[in-house]
Amino acid sequence: REIFNLKTTLQIAYTKLAHWYKQVENSGFNQFKSIVNTITLNYRSILNYFINRSTNAAAESFNAKIKAFRAQFRGVRNLEFFLFRLTNIFA
């Protein structure tokens, strides 16, 4: 989290992430294996944050609201009405 909180450049963030990765590898904690694998696979996307300091948090939040709305009504039969309700509630 410290990497994201400090105002750093992409290169500094990349270096700090590499140091963190090395520390986790050297720690011997097997519990971190899944997160290390996730970060290894997605490090470019993660580091894109440092290009213009923006995230897709708003889109993810909206998707969660849509899923909750769908779950509340146990599925959607009438797509037109569903979109109408979405527009009225979240627009």
PyMOL Python script that loads the backbone (N, CA, C, O; Angstrom):
from pymol import cmd

cmd.read_pdbstr("""\
ATOM      1  N   ARG A   1       0.826  -1.189   0.000  1.00  0.00           N
ATOM      2  CA  ARG A   1       0.000   0.000   0.000  1.00  0.00           C
ATOM      3  C   ARG A   1       0.865   1.245   0.000  1.00  0.00           C
ATOM      4  O   ARG A   1       0.498   2.261  -0.590  1.00  0.00           O
ATOM      5  N   GLU A   2       1.996   1.170   0.651  1.00  0.00           N
ATOM      6  CA  GLU A   2       2.889   2.326   0.734  1.00  0.00           C
ATOM      7  C   GLU A   2       3.335   2.793  -0.650  1.00  0.00           C
ATOM      8  O   GLU A   2       3.505   3.990  -0.879  1.00  0.00           O
ATOM      9  N   ILE A   3       3.522   1.863  -1.556  1.00  0.00           N
ATOM     10  CA  ILE A   3       3.939   2.214  -2.919  1.00  0.00           C
ATOM     11  C   ILE A   3       2.903   3.123  -3.573  1.00  0.00           C
ATOM     12  O   ILE A   3       3.256   4.079  -4.263  1.00  0.00           O
ATOM     13  N   PHE A   4       1.619   2.822  -3.355  1.00  0.00           N
ATOM     14  CA  PHE A   4       0.553   3.601  -3.975  1.00  0.00           C
ATOM     15  C   PHE A   4       0.327   4.928  -3.271  1.00  0.00           C
ATOM     16  O   PHE A   4      -0.053   5.907  -3.912  1.00  0.00           O
ATOM     17  N   ASN A   5       0.552   4.978  -1.969  1.00  0.00           N
ATOM     18  CA  ASN A   5       0.293   6.203  -1.216  1.00  0.00           C
ATOM     19  C   ASN A   5       1.324   7.289  -1.477  1.00  0.00           C
ATOM     20  O   ASN A   5       0.998   8.476  -1.443  1.00  0.00           O
ATOM     21  N   LEU A   6       2.551   6.898  -1.735  1.00  0.00           N
ATOM     22  CA  LEU A   6       3.591   7.886  -2.015  1.00  0.00           C
ATOM     23  C   LEU A   6       3.495   8.347  -3.462  1.00  0.00           C
ATOM     24  O   LEU A   6       3.154   7.566  -4.351  1.00  0.00           O
ATOM     25  N   LYS A   7       3.793   9.590  -3.686  1.00  0.00           N
ATOM     26  CA  LYS A   7       3.754  10.106  -5.059  1.00  0.00           C
ATOM     27  C   LYS A   7       5.055   9.720  -5.749  1.00  0.00           C
ATOM     28  O   LYS A   7       6.053  10.438  -5.677  1.00  0.00           O
ATOM     29  N   THR A   8       5.025   8.589  -6.410  1.00  0.00           N
ATOM     30  CA  THR A   8       6.217   8.071  -7.072  1.00  0.00           C
ATOM     31  C   THR A   8       5.978   7.967  -8.568  1.00  0.00           C
ATOM     32  O   THR A   8       4.845   8.027  -9.047  1.00  0.00           O
ATOM     33  N   THR A   9       7.064   7.809  -9.280  1.00  0.00           N
ATOM     34  CA  THR A   9       6.975   7.633 -10.726  1.00  0.00           C
ATOM     35  C   THR A   9       6.822   6.144 -11.033  1.00  0.00           C
ATOM     36  O   THR A   9       6.934   5.294 -10.150  1.00  0.00           O
ATOM     37  N   LEU A  10       6.570   5.860 -12.278  1.00  0.00           N
ATOM     38  CA  LEU A  10       6.404   4.480 -12.715  1.00  0.00           C
ATOM     39  C   LEU A  10       7.675   3.669 -12.454  1.00  0.00           C
ATOM     40  O   LEU A  10       7.599   2.525 -12.006  1.00  0.00           O
ATOM     41  N   GLN A  11       8.821   4.247 -12.726  1.00  0.00           N
ATOM     42  CA  GLN A  11      10.083   3.524 -12.538  1.00  0.00           C
ATOM     43  C   GLN A  11      10.342   3.224 -11.060  1.00  0.00           C
ATOM     44  O   GLN A  11      10.776   2.124 -10.715  1.00  0.00           O
ATOM     45  N   ILE A  12      10.080   4.188 -10.202  1.00  0.00           N
ATOM     46  CA  ILE A  12      10.284   3.973  -8.762  1.00  0.00           C
ATOM     47  C   ILE A  12       9.312   2.912  -8.246  1.00  0.00           C
ATOM     48  O   ILE A  12       9.695   2.045  -7.461  1.00  0.00           O
ATOM     49  N   ALA A  13       8.059   2.982  -8.688  1.00  0.00           N
ATOM     50  CA  ALA A  13       7.063   1.988  -8.270  1.00  0.00           C
ATOM     51  C   ALA A  13       7.465   0.596  -8.734  1.00  0.00           C
ATOM     52  O   ALA A  13       7.312  -0.376  -7.994  1.00  0.00           O
ATOM     53  N   TYR A  14       7.977   0.495  -9.953  1.00  0.00           N
ATOM     54  CA  TYR A  14       8.421  -0.797 -10.479  1.00  0.00           C
ATOM     55  C   TYR A  14       9.551  -1.355  -9.614  1.00  0.00           C
ATOM     56  O   TYR A  14       9.556  -2.541  -9.283  1.00  0.00           O
ATOM     57  N   THR A  15      10.495  -0.513  -9.253  1.00  0.00           N
ATOM     58  CA  THR A  15      11.616  -0.938  -8.414  1.00  0.00           C
ATOM     59  C   THR A  15      11.135  -1.363  -7.031  1.00  0.00           C
ATOM     60  O   THR A  15      11.565  -2.396  -6.516  1.00  0.00           O
ATOM     61  N   LYS A  16      10.244  -0.573  -6.425  1.00  0.00           N
ATOM     62  CA  LYS A  16       9.736  -0.908  -5.097  1.00  0.00           C
ATOM     63  C   LYS A  16       8.926  -2.202  -5.123  1.00  0.00           C
ATOM     64  O   LYS A  16       8.989  -3.000  -4.188  1.00  0.00           O
ATOM     65  N   LEU A  17       8.170  -2.403  -6.192  1.00  0.00           N
ATOM     66  CA  LEU A  17       7.405  -3.643  -6.325  1.00  0.00           C
ATOM     67  C   LEU A  17       8.353  -4.835  -6.453  1.00  0.00           C
ATOM     68  O   LEU A  17       8.092  -5.897  -5.887  1.00  0.00           O
ATOM     69  N   ALA A  18       9.438  -4.669  -7.181  1.00  0.00           N
ATOM     70  CA  ALA A  18      10.427  -5.739  -7.323  1.00  0.00           C
ATOM     71  C   ALA A  18      11.077  -6.051  -5.979  1.00  0.00           C
ATOM     72  O   ALA A  18      11.302  -7.217  -5.657  1.00  0.00           O
ATOM     73  N   HIS A  19      11.383  -5.013  -5.188  1.00  0.00           N
ATOM     74  CA  HIS A  19      11.956  -5.231  -3.858  1.00  0.00           C
ATOM     75  C   HIS A  19      10.968  -5.961  -2.946  1.00  0.00           C
ATOM     76  O   HIS A  19      11.351  -6.868  -2.207  1.00  0.00           O
ATOM     77  N   TRP A  20       9.709  -5.563  -3.003  1.00  0.00           N
ATOM     78  CA  TRP A  20       8.681  -6.231  -2.200  1.00  0.00           C
ATOM     79  C   TRP A  20       8.589  -7.701  -2.594  1.00  0.00           C
ATOM     80  O   TRP A  20       8.526  -8.584  -1.739  1.00  0.00           O
ATOM     81  N   TYR A  21       8.582  -7.945  -3.889  1.00  0.00           N
ATOM     82  CA  TYR A  21       8.501  -9.314  -4.398  1.00  0.00           C
ATOM     83  C   TYR A  21       9.660 -10.146  -3.862  1.00  0.00           C
ATOM     84  O   TYR A  21       9.464 -11.281  -3.427  1.00  0.00           O
ATOM     85  N   LYS A  22      10.860  -9.589  -3.891  1.00  0.00           N
ATOM     86  CA  LYS A  22      12.053 -10.293  -3.407  1.00  0.00           C
ATOM     87  C   LYS A  22      11.936 -10.570  -1.905  1.00  0.00           C
ATOM     88  O   LYS A  22      12.281 -11.657  -1.443  1.00  0.00           O
ATOM     89  N   GLN A  23      11.450  -9.586  -1.146  1.00  0.00           N
ATOM     90  CA  GLN A  23      11.271  -9.775   0.291  1.00  0.00           C
ATOM     91  C   GLN A  23      10.295 -10.907   0.591  1.00  0.00           C
ATOM     92  O   GLN A  23      10.530 -11.722   1.484  1.00  0.00           O
ATOM     93  N   VAL A  24       9.202 -10.949  -0.161  1.00  0.00           N
ATOM     94  CA  VAL A  24       8.205 -12.000   0.043  1.00  0.00           C
ATOM     95  C   VAL A  24       8.801 -13.361  -0.310  1.00  0.00           C
ATOM     96  O   VAL A  24       8.583 -14.339   0.406  1.00  0.00           O
ATOM     97  N   GLU A  25       9.546 -13.427  -1.400  1.00  0.00           N
ATOM     98  CA  GLU A  25      10.196 -14.686  -1.773  1.00  0.00           C
ATOM     99  C   GLU A  25      11.152 -15.155  -0.682  1.00  0.00           C
ATOM    100  O   GLU A  25      11.180 -16.338  -0.344  1.00  0.00           O
ATOM    101  N   ASN A  26      11.933 -14.230  -0.132  1.00  0.00           N
ATOM    102  CA  ASN A  26      12.922 -14.578   0.880  1.00  0.00           C
ATOM    103  C   ASN A  26      12.310 -14.870   2.249  1.00  0.00           C
ATOM    104  O   ASN A  26      12.944 -15.506   3.091  1.00  0.00           O
ATOM    105  N   SER A  27      11.081 -14.408   2.471  1.00  0.00           N
ATOM    106  CA  SER A  27      10.452 -14.601   3.779  1.00  0.00           C
ATOM    107  C   SER A  27      10.083 -16.057   4.035  1.00  0.00           C
ATOM    108  O   SER A  27      10.075 -16.506   5.181  1.00  0.00           O
ATOM    109  N   GLY A  28       9.779 -16.791   2.974  1.00  0.00           N
ATOM    110  CA  GLY A  28       9.402 -18.190   3.136  1.00  0.00           C
ATOM    111  C   GLY A  28       7.945 -18.407   3.498  1.00  0.00           C
ATOM    112  O   GLY A  28       7.544 -19.541   3.758  1.00  0.00           O
ATOM    113  N   PHE A  29       7.137 -17.345   3.524  1.00  0.00           N
ATOM    114  CA  PHE A  29       5.712 -17.488   3.818  1.00  0.00           C
ATOM    115  C   PHE A  29       4.993 -18.048   2.596  1.00  0.00           C
ATOM    116  O   PHE A  29       4.887 -17.376   1.570  1.00  0.00           O
ATOM    117  N   ASN A  30       4.503 -19.270   2.705  1.00  0.00           N
ATOM    118  CA  ASN A  30       3.788 -19.883   1.586  1.00  0.00           C
ATOM    119  C   ASN A  30       2.409 -19.273   1.388  1.00  0.00           C
ATOM    120  O   ASN A  30       1.812 -19.408   0.319  1.00  0.00           O
ATOM    121  N   GLN A  31       1.897 -18.594   2.427  1.00  0.00           N
ATOM    122  CA  GLN A  31       0.574 -17.983   2.333  1.00  0.00           C
ATOM    123  C   GLN A  31       0.528 -16.871   1.293  1.00  0.00           C
ATOM    124  O   GLN A  31      -0.549 -16.537   0.799  1.00  0.00           O
ATOM    125  N   PHE A  32       1.665 -16.297   0.953  1.00  0.00           N
ATOM    126  CA  PHE A  32       1.712 -15.203  -0.014  1.00  0.00           C
ATOM    127  C   PHE A  32       1.849 -15.685  -1.453  1.00  0.00           C
ATOM    128  O   PHE A  32       1.875 -14.866  -2.372  1.00  0.00           O
ATOM    129  N   LYS A  33       1.936 -16.993  -1.670  1.00  0.00           N
ATOM    130  CA  LYS A  33       2.174 -17.510  -3.024  1.00  0.00           C
ATOM    131  C   LYS A  33       1.097 -17.076  -4.018  1.00  0.00           C
ATOM    132  O   LYS A  33       1.412 -16.677  -5.139  1.00  0.00           O
ATOM    133  N   SER A  34      -0.152 -17.151  -3.618  1.00  0.00           N
ATOM    134  CA  SER A  34      -1.219 -16.810  -4.562  1.00  0.00           C
ATOM    135  C   SER A  34      -1.195 -15.328  -4.927  1.00  0.00           C
ATOM    136  O   SER A  34      -1.408 -14.972  -6.086  1.00  0.00           O
ATOM    137  N   ILE A  35      -0.936 -14.464  -3.949  1.00  0.00           N
ATOM    138  CA  ILE A  35      -0.886 -13.030  -4.263  1.00  0.00           C
ATOM    139  C   ILE A  35       0.349 -12.697  -5.094  1.00  0.00           C
ATOM    140  O   ILE A  35       0.293 -11.838  -5.974  1.00  0.00           O
ATOM    141  N   VAL A  36       1.457 -13.369  -4.821  1.00  0.00           N
ATOM    142  CA  VAL A  36       2.666 -13.151  -5.625  1.00  0.00           C
ATOM    143  C   VAL A  36       2.410 -13.576  -7.064  1.00  0.00           C
ATOM    144  O   VAL A  36       2.834 -12.895  -7.997  1.00  0.00           O
ATOM    145  N   ASN A  37       1.720 -14.698  -7.249  1.00  0.00           N
ATOM    146  CA  ASN A  37       1.386 -15.147  -8.610  1.00  0.00           C
ATOM    147  C   ASN A  37       0.468 -14.157  -9.310  1.00  0.00           C
ATOM    148  O   ASN A  37       0.645 -13.869 -10.493  1.00  0.00           O
ATOM    149  N   THR A  38      -0.509 -13.639  -8.584  1.00  0.00           N
ATOM    150  CA  THR A  38      -1.427 -12.657  -9.165  1.00  0.00           C
ATOM    151  C   THR A  38      -0.684 -11.397  -9.579  1.00  0.00           C
ATOM    152  O   THR A  38      -0.901 -10.877 -10.674  1.00  0.00           O
ATOM    153  N   ILE A  39       0.183 -10.910  -8.720  1.00  0.00           N
ATOM    154  CA  ILE A  39       0.941  -9.694  -9.035  1.00  0.00           C
ATOM    155  C   ILE A  39       1.904  -9.951 -10.186  1.00  0.00           C
ATOM    156  O   ILE A  39       2.093  -9.086 -11.042  1.00  0.00           O
ATOM    157  N   THR A  40       2.511 -11.127 -10.214  1.00  0.00           N
ATOM    158  CA  THR A  40       3.419 -11.463 -11.309  1.00  0.00           C
ATOM    159  C   THR A  40       2.694 -11.449 -12.650  1.00  0.00           C
ATOM    160  O   THR A  40       3.231 -10.965 -13.647  1.00  0.00           O
ATOM    161  N   LEU A  41       1.485 -11.975 -12.671  1.00  0.00           N
ATOM    162  CA  LEU A  41       0.716 -12.020 -13.918  1.00  0.00           C
ATOM    163  C   LEU A  41       0.177 -10.649 -14.323  1.00  0.00           C
ATOM    164  O   LEU A  41      -0.021 -10.392 -15.510  1.00  0.00           O
ATOM    165  N   ASN A  42      -0.060  -9.772 -13.356  1.00  0.00           N
ATOM    166  CA  ASN A  42      -0.742  -8.502 -13.637  1.00  0.00           C
ATOM    167  C   ASN A  42       0.071  -7.264 -13.313  1.00  0.00           C
ATOM    168  O   ASN A  42      -0.499  -6.179 -13.209  1.00  0.00           O
ATOM    169  N   TYR A  43       1.371  -7.383 -13.152  1.00  0.00           N
ATOM    170  CA  TYR A  43       2.156  -6.230 -12.695  1.00  0.00           C
ATOM    171  C   TYR A  43       2.090  -5.050 -13.658  1.00  0.00           C
ATOM    172  O   TYR A  43       2.126  -3.901 -13.219  1.00  0.00           O
ATOM    173  N   ARG A  44       1.996  -5.306 -14.946  1.00  0.00           N
ATOM    174  CA  ARG A  44       1.915  -4.180 -15.895  1.00  0.00           C
ATOM    175  C   ARG A  44       0.634  -3.383 -15.694  1.00  0.00           C
ATOM    176  O   ARG A  44       0.657  -2.152 -15.683  1.00  0.00           O
ATOM    177  N   SER A  45      -0.470  -4.079 -15.538  1.00  0.00           N
ATOM    178  CA  SER A  45      -1.742  -3.394 -15.293  1.00  0.00           C
ATOM    179  C   SER A  45      -1.715  -2.652 -13.967  1.00  0.00           C
ATOM    180  O   SER A  45      -2.241  -1.544 -13.860  1.00  0.00           O
ATOM    181  N   ILE A  46      -1.107  -3.257 -12.964  1.00  0.00           N
ATOM    182  CA  ILE A  46      -1.013  -2.621 -11.651  1.00  0.00           C
ATOM    183  C   ILE A  46      -0.183  -1.351 -11.745  1.00  0.00           C
ATOM    184  O   ILE A  46      -0.556  -0.323 -11.179  1.00  0.00           O
ATOM    185  N   LEU A  47       0.926  -1.411 -12.445  1.00  0.00           N
ATOM    186  CA  LEU A  47       1.816  -0.252 -12.540  1.00  0.00           C
ATOM    187  C   LEU A  47       1.278   0.838 -13.471  1.00  0.00           C
ATOM    188  O   LEU A  47       1.772   1.965 -13.442  1.00  0.00           O
ATOM    189  N   ASN A  48       0.277   0.522 -14.294  1.00  0.00           N
ATOM    190  CA  ASN A  48      -0.339   1.550 -15.140  1.00  0.00           C
ATOM    191  C   ASN A  48      -0.941   2.677 -14.305  1.00  0.00           C
ATOM    192  O   ASN A  48      -1.102   3.796 -14.792  1.00  0.00           O
ATOM    193  N   TYR A  49      -1.267   2.389 -13.070  1.00  0.00           N
ATOM    194  CA  TYR A  49      -1.804   3.404 -12.171  1.00  0.00           C
ATOM    195  C   TYR A  49      -0.870   4.604 -12.074  1.00  0.00           C
ATOM    196  O   TYR A  49      -1.329   5.738 -11.935  1.00  0.00           O
ATOM    197  N   PHE A  50       0.425   4.366 -12.145  1.00  0.00           N
ATOM    198  CA  PHE A  50       1.397   5.440 -11.947  1.00  0.00           C
ATOM    199  C   PHE A  50       1.600   6.306 -13.183  1.00  0.00           C
ATOM    200  O   PHE A  50       2.335   7.291 -13.123  1.00  0.00           O
ATOM    201  N   ILE A  51       0.974   5.967 -14.288  1.00  0.00           N
ATOM    202  CA  ILE A  51       1.093   6.797 -15.491  1.00  0.00           C
ATOM    203  C   ILE A  51       0.264   8.062 -15.331  1.00  0.00           C
ATOM    204  O   ILE A  51       0.769   9.165 -15.537  1.00  0.00           O
ATOM    205  N   ASN A  52      -1.017   7.911 -14.961  1.00  0.00           N
ATOM    206  CA  ASN A  52      -1.844   9.111 -14.761  1.00  0.00           C
ATOM    207  C   ASN A  52      -2.637   9.074 -13.456  1.00  0.00           C
ATOM    208  O   ASN A  52      -3.560   9.867 -13.269  1.00  0.00           O
ATOM    209  N   ARG A  53      -2.280   8.152 -12.549  1.00  0.00           N
ATOM    210  CA  ARG A  53      -2.873   8.023 -11.214  1.00  0.00           C
ATOM    211  C   ARG A  53      -4.389   7.889 -11.256  1.00  0.00           C
ATOM    212  O   ARG A  53      -5.090   8.530 -10.473  1.00  0.00           O
ATOM    213  N   SER A  54      -4.889   7.080 -12.142  1.00  0.00           N
ATOM    214  CA  SER A  54      -6.323   6.834 -12.174  1.00  0.00           C
ATOM    215  C   SER A  54      -6.581   5.330 -12.095  1.00  0.00           C
ATOM    216  O   SER A  54      -5.740   4.517 -12.477  1.00  0.00           O
ATOM    217  N   THR A  55      -7.757   4.986 -11.594  1.00  0.00           N
ATOM    218  CA  THR A  55      -8.142   3.586 -11.453  1.00  0.00           C
ATOM    219  C   THR A  55      -9.506   3.370 -12.093  1.00  0.00           C
ATOM    220  O   THR A  55     -10.151   4.312 -12.554  1.00  0.00           O
ATOM    221  N   ASN A  56      -9.924   2.131 -12.112  1.00  0.00           N
ATOM    222  CA  ASN A  56     -11.254   1.806 -12.619  1.00  0.00           C
ATOM    223  C   ASN A  56     -12.211   1.544 -11.464  1.00  0.00           C
ATOM    224  O   ASN A  56     -13.189   0.814 -11.623  1.00  0.00           O
ATOM    225  N   ALA A  57     -11.939   2.129 -10.308  1.00  0.00           N
ATOM    226  CA  ALA A  57     -12.750   1.897  -9.110  1.00  0.00           C
ATOM    227  C   ALA A  57     -14.209   2.313  -9.326  1.00  0.00           C
ATOM    228  O   ALA A  57     -15.117   1.632  -8.850  1.00  0.00           O
ATOM    229  N   ALA A  58     -14.443   3.408 -10.028  1.00  0.00           N
ATOM    230  CA  ALA A  58     -15.822   3.862 -10.260  1.00  0.00           C
ATOM    231  C   ALA A  58     -16.593   2.841 -11.096  1.00  0.00           C
ATOM    232  O   ALA A  58     -17.753   2.548 -10.807  1.00  0.00           O
ATOM    233  N   ALA A  59     -15.956   2.307 -12.124  1.00  0.00           N
ATOM    234  CA  ALA A  59     -16.613   1.294 -12.961  1.00  0.00           C
ATOM    235  C   ALA A  59     -16.871   0.022 -12.167  1.00  0.00           C
ATOM    236  O   ALA A  59     -17.936  -0.582 -12.298  1.00  0.00           O
ATOM    237  N   GLU A  60     -15.919  -0.390 -11.352  1.00  0.00           N
ATOM    238  CA  GLU A  60     -16.100  -1.589 -10.533  1.00  0.00           C
ATOM    239  C   GLU A  60     -17.230  -1.394  -9.527  1.00  0.00           C
ATOM    240  O   GLU A  60     -18.014  -2.312  -9.285  1.00  0.00           O
ATOM    241  N   SER A  61     -17.313  -0.222  -8.952  1.00  0.00           N
ATOM    242  CA  SER A  61     -18.384   0.070  -8.001  1.00  0.00           C
ATOM    243  C   SER A  61     -19.748   0.021  -8.677  1.00  0.00           C
ATOM    244  O   SER A  61     -20.707  -0.523  -8.128  1.00  0.00           O
ATOM    245  N   PHE A  62     -19.824   0.591  -9.867  1.00  0.00           N
ATOM    246  CA  PHE A  62     -21.086   0.579 -10.603  1.00  0.00           C
ATOM    247  C   PHE A  62     -21.478  -0.845 -10.980  1.00  0.00           C
ATOM    248  O   PHE A  62     -22.652  -1.206 -10.896  1.00  0.00           O
ATOM    249  N   ASN A  63     -20.508  -1.656 -11.394  1.00  0.00           N
ATOM    250  CA  ASN A  63     -20.801  -3.061 -11.709  1.00  0.00           C
ATOM    251  C   ASN A  63     -21.324  -3.801 -10.486  1.00  0.00           C
ATOM    252  O   ASN A  63     -22.236  -4.619 -10.603  1.00  0.00           O
ATOM    253  N   ALA A  64     -20.766  -3.528  -9.328  1.00  0.00           N
ATOM    254  CA  ALA A  64     -21.234  -4.167  -8.096  1.00  0.00           C
ATOM    255  C   ALA A  64     -22.677  -3.753  -7.785  1.00  0.00           C
ATOM    256  O   ALA A  64     -23.477  -4.571  -7.334  1.00  0.00           O
ATOM    257  N   LYS A  65     -22.999  -2.489  -8.027  1.00  0.00           N
ATOM    258  CA  LYS A  65     -24.363  -2.014  -7.796  1.00  0.00           C
ATOM    259  C   LYS A  65     -25.344  -2.706  -8.741  1.00  0.00           C
ATOM    260  O   LYS A  65     -26.445  -3.077  -8.335  1.00  0.00           O
ATOM    261  N   ILE A  66     -24.946  -2.877  -9.991  1.00  0.00           N
ATOM    262  CA  ILE A  66     -25.807  -3.559 -10.969  1.00  0.00           C
ATOM    263  C   ILE A  66     -26.026  -5.007 -10.543  1.00  0.00           C
ATOM    264  O   ILE A  66     -27.151  -5.505 -10.604  1.00  0.00           O
ATOM    265  N   LYS A  67     -24.971  -5.684 -10.114  1.00  0.00           N
ATOM    266  CA  LYS A  67     -25.106  -7.076  -9.675  1.00  0.00           C
ATOM    267  C   LYS A  67     -26.018  -7.190  -8.465  1.00  0.00           C
ATOM    268  O   LYS A  67     -26.835  -8.108  -8.385  1.00  0.00           O
ATOM    269  N   ALA A  68     -25.885  -6.266  -7.526  1.00  0.00           N
ATOM    270  CA  ALA A  68     -26.752  -6.280  -6.351  1.00  0.00           C
ATOM    271  C   ALA A  68     -28.202  -6.030  -6.739  1.00  0.00           C
ATOM    272  O   ALA A  68     -29.112  -6.657  -6.198  1.00  0.00           O
ATOM    273  N   PHE A  69     -28.414  -5.122  -7.669  1.00  0.00           N
ATOM    274  CA  PHE A  69     -29.762  -4.818  -8.148  1.00  0.00           C
ATOM    275  C   PHE A  69     -30.385  -6.042  -8.823  1.00  0.00           C
ATOM    276  O   PHE A  69     -31.550  -6.361  -8.589  1.00  0.00           O
ATOM    277  N   ARG A  70     -29.597  -6.724  -9.662  1.00  0.00           N
ATOM    278  CA  ARG A  70     -30.082  -7.946 -10.328  1.00  0.00           C
ATOM    279  C   ARG A  70     -30.407  -9.030  -9.311  1.00  0.00           C
ATOM    280  O   ARG A  70     -31.426  -9.709  -9.432  1.00  0.00           O
ATOM    281  N   ALA A  71     -29.553  -9.197  -8.315  1.00  0.00           N
ATOM    282  CA  ALA A  71     -29.768 -10.225  -7.297  1.00  0.00           C
ATOM    283  C   ALA A  71     -31.027  -9.945  -6.484  1.00  0.00           C
ATOM    284  O   ALA A  71     -31.724 -10.868  -6.061  1.00  0.00           O
ATOM    285  N   GLN A  72     -31.306  -8.681  -6.275  1.00  0.00           N
ATOM    286  CA  GLN A  72     -32.486  -8.299  -5.498  1.00  0.00           C
ATOM    287  C   GLN A  72     -33.761  -8.776  -6.187  1.00  0.00           C
ATOM    288  O   GLN A  72     -34.723  -9.151  -5.518  1.00  0.00           O
ATOM    289  N   PHE A  73     -33.775  -8.764  -7.501  1.00  0.00           N
ATOM    290  CA  PHE A  73     -34.971  -9.158  -8.253  1.00  0.00           C
ATOM    291  C   PHE A  73     -34.879 -10.568  -8.816  1.00  0.00           C
ATOM    292  O   PHE A  73     -35.711 -10.967  -9.631  1.00  0.00           O
ATOM    293  N   ARG A  74     -33.880 -11.321  -8.389  1.00  0.00           N
ATOM    294  CA  ARG A  74     -33.719 -12.726  -8.767  1.00  0.00           C
ATOM    295  C   ARG A  74     -33.748 -12.947 -10.272  1.00  0.00           C
ATOM    296  O   ARG A  74     -34.470 -13.811 -10.771  1.00  0.00           O
ATOM    297  N   GLY A  75     -32.967 -12.170 -10.979  1.00  0.00           N
ATOM    298  CA  GLY A  75     -32.897 -12.330 -12.427  1.00  0.00           C
ATOM    299  C   GLY A  75     -33.707 -11.270 -13.152  1.00  0.00           C
ATOM    300  O   GLY A  75     -34.496 -10.543 -12.550  1.00  0.00           O
ATOM    301  N   VAL A  76     -33.497 -11.201 -14.432  1.00  0.00           N
ATOM    302  CA  VAL A  76     -34.166 -10.198 -15.242  1.00  0.00           C
ATOM    303  C   VAL A  76     -34.860 -10.896 -16.402  1.00  0.00           C
ATOM    304  O   VAL A  76     -34.247 -11.657 -17.151  1.00  0.00           O
ATOM    305  N   ARG A  77     -36.145 -10.621 -16.530  1.00  0.00           N
ATOM    306  CA  ARG A  77     -36.888 -11.200 -17.655  1.00  0.00           C
ATOM    307  C   ARG A  77     -37.122 -10.157 -18.748  1.00  0.00           C
ATOM    308  O   ARG A  77     -37.051 -10.465 -19.938  1.00  0.00           O
ATOM    309  N   ASN A  78     -37.395  -8.946 -18.339  1.00  0.00           N
ATOM    310  CA  ASN A  78     -37.681  -7.881 -19.282  1.00  0.00           C
ATOM    311  C   ASN A  78     -36.490  -6.910 -19.290  1.00  0.00           C
ATOM    312  O   ASN A  78     -36.355  -6.069 -18.400  1.00  0.00           O
ATOM    313  N   LEU A  79     -35.640  -7.041 -20.302  1.00  0.00           N
ATOM    314  CA  LEU A  79     -34.421  -6.237 -20.362  1.00  0.00           C
ATOM    315  C   LEU A  79     -34.718  -4.744 -20.452  1.00  0.00           C
ATOM    316  O   LEU A  79     -34.023  -3.932 -19.842  1.00  0.00           O
ATOM    317  N   GLU A  80     -35.745  -4.385 -21.207  1.00  0.00           N
ATOM    318  CA  GLU A  80     -36.101  -2.962 -21.337  1.00  0.00           C
ATOM    319  C   GLU A  80     -36.455  -2.345 -19.982  1.00  0.00           C
ATOM    320  O   GLU A  80     -36.003  -1.251 -19.647  1.00  0.00           O
ATOM    321  N   PHE A  81     -37.264  -3.061 -19.217  1.00  0.00           N
ATOM    322  CA  PHE A  81     -37.661  -2.561 -17.903  1.00  0.00           C
ATOM    323  C   PHE A  81     -36.459  -2.518 -16.960  1.00  0.00           C
ATOM    324  O   PHE A  81     -36.329  -1.589 -16.164  1.00  0.00           O
ATOM    325  N   PHE A  82     -35.585  -3.515 -17.048  1.00  0.00           N
ATOM    326  CA  PHE A  82     -34.380  -3.550 -16.228  1.00  0.00           C
ATOM    327  C   PHE A  82     -33.516  -2.321 -16.501  1.00  0.00           C
ATOM    328  O   PHE A  82     -33.065  -1.665 -15.562  1.00  0.00           O
ATOM    329  N   LEU A  83     -33.282  -2.005 -17.766  1.00  0.00           N
ATOM    330  CA  LEU A  83     -32.480  -0.834 -18.122  1.00  0.00           C
ATOM    331  C   LEU A  83     -33.158   0.457 -17.694  1.00  0.00           C
ATOM    332  O   LEU A  83     -32.493   1.400 -17.264  1.00  0.00           O
ATOM    333  N   PHE A  84     -34.489   0.501 -17.812  1.00  0.00           N
ATOM    334  CA  PHE A  84     -35.242   1.668 -17.368  1.00  0.00           C
ATOM    335  C   PHE A  84     -35.051   1.887 -15.868  1.00  0.00           C
ATOM    336  O   PHE A  84     -34.780   3.008 -15.436  1.00  0.00           O
ATOM    337  N   ARG A  85     -35.191   0.813 -15.062  1.00  0.00           N
ATOM    338  CA  ARG A  85     -35.020   0.913 -13.618  1.00  0.00           C
ATOM    339  C   ARG A  85     -33.575   1.315 -13.257  1.00  0.00           C
ATOM    340  O   ARG A  85     -33.359   2.139 -12.369  1.00  0.00           O
ATOM    341  N   LEU A  86     -32.609   0.731 -13.946  1.00  0.00           N
ATOM    342  CA  LEU A  86     -31.212   1.082 -13.696  1.00  0.00           C
ATOM    343  C   LEU A  86     -30.974   2.571 -13.933  1.00  0.00           C
ATOM    344  O   LEU A  86     -30.329   3.247 -13.132  1.00  0.00           O
ATOM    345  N   THR A  87     -31.499   3.059 -15.032  1.00  0.00           N
ATOM    346  CA  THR A  87     -31.324   4.459 -15.375  1.00  0.00           C
ATOM    347  C   THR A  87     -31.955   5.364 -14.307  1.00  0.00           C
ATOM    348  O   THR A  87     -31.367   6.373 -13.916  1.00  0.00           O
ATOM    349  N   ASN A  88     -33.137   5.001 -13.848  1.00  0.00           N
ATOM    350  CA  ASN A  88     -33.807   5.828 -12.846  1.00  0.00           C
ATOM    351  C   ASN A  88     -33.104   5.797 -11.496  1.00  0.00           C
ATOM    352  O   ASN A  88     -33.070   6.806 -10.791  1.00  0.00           O
ATOM    353  N   ILE A  89     -32.555   4.669 -11.139  1.00  0.00           N
ATOM    354  CA  ILE A  89     -31.927   4.560  -9.818  1.00  0.00           C
ATOM    355  C   ILE A  89     -30.505   5.128  -9.807  1.00  0.00           C
ATOM    356  O   ILE A  89     -30.140   5.861  -8.888  1.00  0.00           O
ATOM    357  N   PHE A  90     -29.710   4.797 -10.812  1.00  0.00           N
ATOM    358  CA  PHE A  90     -28.276   5.112 -10.769  1.00  0.00           C
ATOM    359  C   PHE A  90     -27.841   6.256 -11.675  1.00  0.00           C
ATOM    360  O   PHE A  90     -26.672   6.639 -11.648  1.00  0.00           O
ATOM    361  N   ALA A  91     -28.730   6.802 -12.460  1.00  0.00           N
ATOM    362  CA  ALA A  91     -28.321   7.889 -13.373  1.00  0.00           C
ATOM    363  C   ALA A  91     -28.416   9.229 -12.699  1.00  0.00           C
ATOM    364  O   ALA A  91     -28.113  10.252 -13.313  1.00  0.00           O
TER     365      ALA A  91
END
""", "prot")
cmd.dss("prot")
cmd.show_as("cartoon", "prot")
cmd.util.cbc("prot")
cmd.orient("prot")
